[in-house]
Amino acid sequence: MKINDVLKVFGFVAVLLLIVWGSRSFWEVRPSDIRDLVISFGWWAPVVFIALLTFRPLVLFPTSIFSIAAGLAFGPYNGFIYIFIGAIGGASLAYVISSFLGMKFWRKPSPKMSSVREKMAENSFFYILILRLLPFLNFDLVSYLAGAGKVRYLPYIAATAVGIIPGTIGFVFFGSGLSGEDRVHLYVAVAMFILFSLLLFFTRKKLKSWFGDSKDEK
């Protein structure tokens, strides 16, 4: 084994340990805790919030908690802007880390995953967009796999920018509604979640066929 491969393995293990340790440390953090922390910085609150969100993938902290916190701290409109900027930064950071480390063992997928990877290589934007829209997929997992799988950056980040919009709006409006300033925001968030869930439900067979499970599409 070459020295570069050894260094990559050790680097990945170090990152993995950091992620596990960080995730355990932040298990009990609530949206209100994040709000109180960033607001304490006064005028610097948006900068601190965006910085925290950018480096969030290092500990795999849920983006939904940050999105709700953004609504609580900044309202639905400014909150959306700050979440959007930070999420793009975090997605880029995770992509660069996984691309740099290589993670060769992630590049030996099962035959089914190989089919998905081939399709992603042919139409990176489309498949990353679909993965970003699926609510049950971990945001950072998609970012790390995209980097390790050598998905081109521009289609990846463009699809990420578009794909995070529905969920971000829903969670930010939900957080804003919880603040009690405007209950309409809470109703908007709930309506968006319901509509989006129905959309995914009625298109589930088509989604399966796009990812290689054509036997379910009849």
C-alpha positions in Angstrom: 0.0 0.0 0.0 1.3 3.4 -1.0 2.1 6.0 1.7 -0.6 8.3 0.2 -3.2 5.6 0.6 -2.1 5.0 4.3 -2.4 8.7 5.0 -5.9 8.9 3.4 -7.0 5.9 5.5 -5.7 7.6 8.7 -7.2 10.9 7.7 -10.6 9.3 7.1 -10.5 7.5 10.5 -9.6 10.8 12.2 -12.5 12.6 10.5 -14.9 9.7 11.4 -13.8 9.8 15.1 -14.3 13.6 15.1 -17.8 13.2 13.6 -18.8 10.6 16.2 -17.4 12.6 19.1 -19.0 15.8 17.9 -22.3 14.2 17.2 -22.5 12.8 20.8 -21.6 16.3 22.2 -24.5 17.9 20.3 -27.3 15.4 20.8 -29.1 17.5 23.4 -28.8 20.9 21.6 -32.2 22.5 20.9 -33.2 25.1 18.3 -33.7 27.6 21.2 -30.2 26.9 22.4 -28.7 27.8 19.0 -30.9 30.9 18.8 -29.8 32.1 22.2 -26.1 31.5 21.3 -26.1 33.4 18.0 -28.3 36.3 19.2 -25.7 36.9 22.0 -23.3 38.0 19.4 -25.4 41.0 18.5 -24.7 42.4 15.0 -22.3 39.5 14.4 -25.2 37.0 14.9 -25.8 36.3 11.2 -22.0 35.8 10.5 -21.7 33.4 13.5 -24.8 31.5 12.5 -23.6 31.0 8.9 -20.1 29.9 10.2 -21.7 27.4 12.5 -23.8 26.0 9.7 -20.9 25.8 7.3 -18.8 23.7 9.7 -21.8 21.7 10.9 -21.1 18.7 8.6 -18.0 17.9 10.6 -20.3 16.7 13.4 -23.3 15.6 11.4 -25.6 17.9 13.3 -29.2 17.9 11.8 -29.8 20.8 9.4 -33.4 20.8 10.4 -32.5 22.0 13.9 -30.5 24.9 12.5 -33.4 25.8 10.1 -35.8 26.0 13.0 -33.3 28.0 15.0 -33.0 30.4 12.0 -36.7 31.0 12.0 -36.7 31.6 15.8 -33.7 34.0 15.7 -34.1 35.9 12.4 -37.6 35.4 11.1 -38.6 33.5 8.0 -37.0 35.7 5.3 -33.6 36.6 6.8 -33.5 33.1 8.3 -34.0 31.5 4.9 -31.1 33.6 3.4 -28.7 32.7 6.2 -29.6 29.0 6.1 -29.2 29.0 2.3 -25.7 30.5 2.5 -24.6 28.3 5.3 -26.0 25.1 3.8 -24.2 25.8 0.5 -21.0 26.4 2.5 -21.5 23.2 4.5 -22.3 21.1 1.4 -19.2 22.4 -0.3 -17.0 21.7 2.7 -18.2 18.1 3.0 -17.7 17.6 -0.8 -14.1 18.9 -0.6 -13.3 16.8 2.4 -14.5 13.5 0.8 -12.9 14.4 -2.5 -9.6 15.1 -0.9 -9.5 12.0 1.3 -10.6 9.7 -1.5 -12.5 7.2 0.5 -11.8 4.4 -1.9 -13.9 1.8 -0.1 -16.9 4.0 -0.8 -16.1 3.5 -4.5 -16.8 -0.2 -4.5 -20.5 -0.2 -4.3 -23.0 -3.0 -4.9 -24.3 -3.7 -8.4 -27.4 -1.7 -7.6 -25.4 1.3 -6.3 -23.1 1.0 -9.3 -26.2 1.5 -11.6 -27.1 4.6 -9.6 -23.6 6.0 -9.8 -23.6 5.5 -13.6 -26.8 7.4 -13.9 -25.5 10.2 -11.6 -22.4 10.5 -13.8 -24.6 10.9 -16.8 -26.9 13.5 -15.2 -25.4 14.7 -12.0 -27.7 17.6 -11.5 -30.9 15.6 -11.8 -30.0 12.8 -9.4 -28.4 15.1 -6.8 -31.5 17.2 -7.0 -33.7 14.2 -6.3 -31.5 13.1 -3.4 -31.7 16.6 -1.9 -35.5 16.6 -2.2 -35.9 13.2 -0.4 -36.5 14.1 3.3 -35.4 10.7 4.7 -31.8 11.0 3.3 -29.2 12.5 5.5 -28.0 15.8 4.0 -24.3 15.2 4.8 -24.3 11.6 3.6 -25.3 12.9 0.2 -22.6 15.5 0.3 -19.8 13.1 1.3 -20.9 10.4 -1.2 -21.0 13.0 -4.0 -17.4 14.0 -3.3 -16.2 10.5 -2.9 -17.9 9.5 -6.1 -16.3 12.3 -8.0 -19.6 13.9 -9.0 -18.7 17.2 -10.7 -18.9 20.2 -8.4 -20.9 22.7 -10.4 -23.9 20.3 -11.1 -23.7 19.1 -7.5 -23.8 22.5 -5.9 -26.4 23.8 -8.4 -28.7 20.8 -7.6 -28.1 21.3 -3.9 -29.0 25.0 -4.1 -32.4 24.1 -5.8 -33.1 21.0 -3.8 -32.8 22.5 -0.3 -35.3 25.3 -1.0 -38.6 23.5 -0.2 -37.3 21.9 3.1 -35.6 25.1 4.2 -38.7 27.2 3.7 -40.8 24.7 5.6 -38.5 24.5 8.6 -37.6 28.2 8.8 -41.3 29.2 8.7 -42.0 26.5 11.3 -39.4 28.0 13.6 -40.7 31.5 13.0 -44.2 30.3 13.8 -43.0 28.8 17.1 -41.7 32.2 18.1 -45.4 33.3 18.3 -44.9 36.5 16.3 -47.0 35.3 13.4 -48.9 32.0 13.7 -49.6 32.1 9.9 -46.0 31.1 9.4 -46.6 27.9 11.3 -49.6 27.1 9.2 -47.6 27.7 6.0 -44.9 25.3 7.2 -47.4 22.6 8.0 -49.1 23.0 4.7 -45.8 22.8 2.8 -44.8 19.6 4.7 -48.2 18.0 3.9 -48.1 19.0 0.2 -44.5 17.8 -0.2 -45.2 14.5 1.5 -48.1 13.9 -0.8 -46.0 14.7 -3.8 -43.4 12.2 -2.7 -46.0 9.6 -2.0 -47.6 9.9 -5.4 -44.3 9.9 -7.3 -42.6 7.1 -5.3 -42.8 4.5 -8.1 -41.3 6.9 -10.6 -38.5 7.7 -8.1 -37.7 4.1 -7.7 -37.6 3.6 -11.4 -35.2 6.5 -11.8 -32.9 4.9 -9.3 -32.8 1.5 -11.0 -35.7 -0.3 -9.3 -37.8 -0.5 -12.5 -39.7 -3.6 -11.3 -41.9 -1.4 -9.1 -43.0 0.7 -12.0 -46.0 -0.9 -13.7 
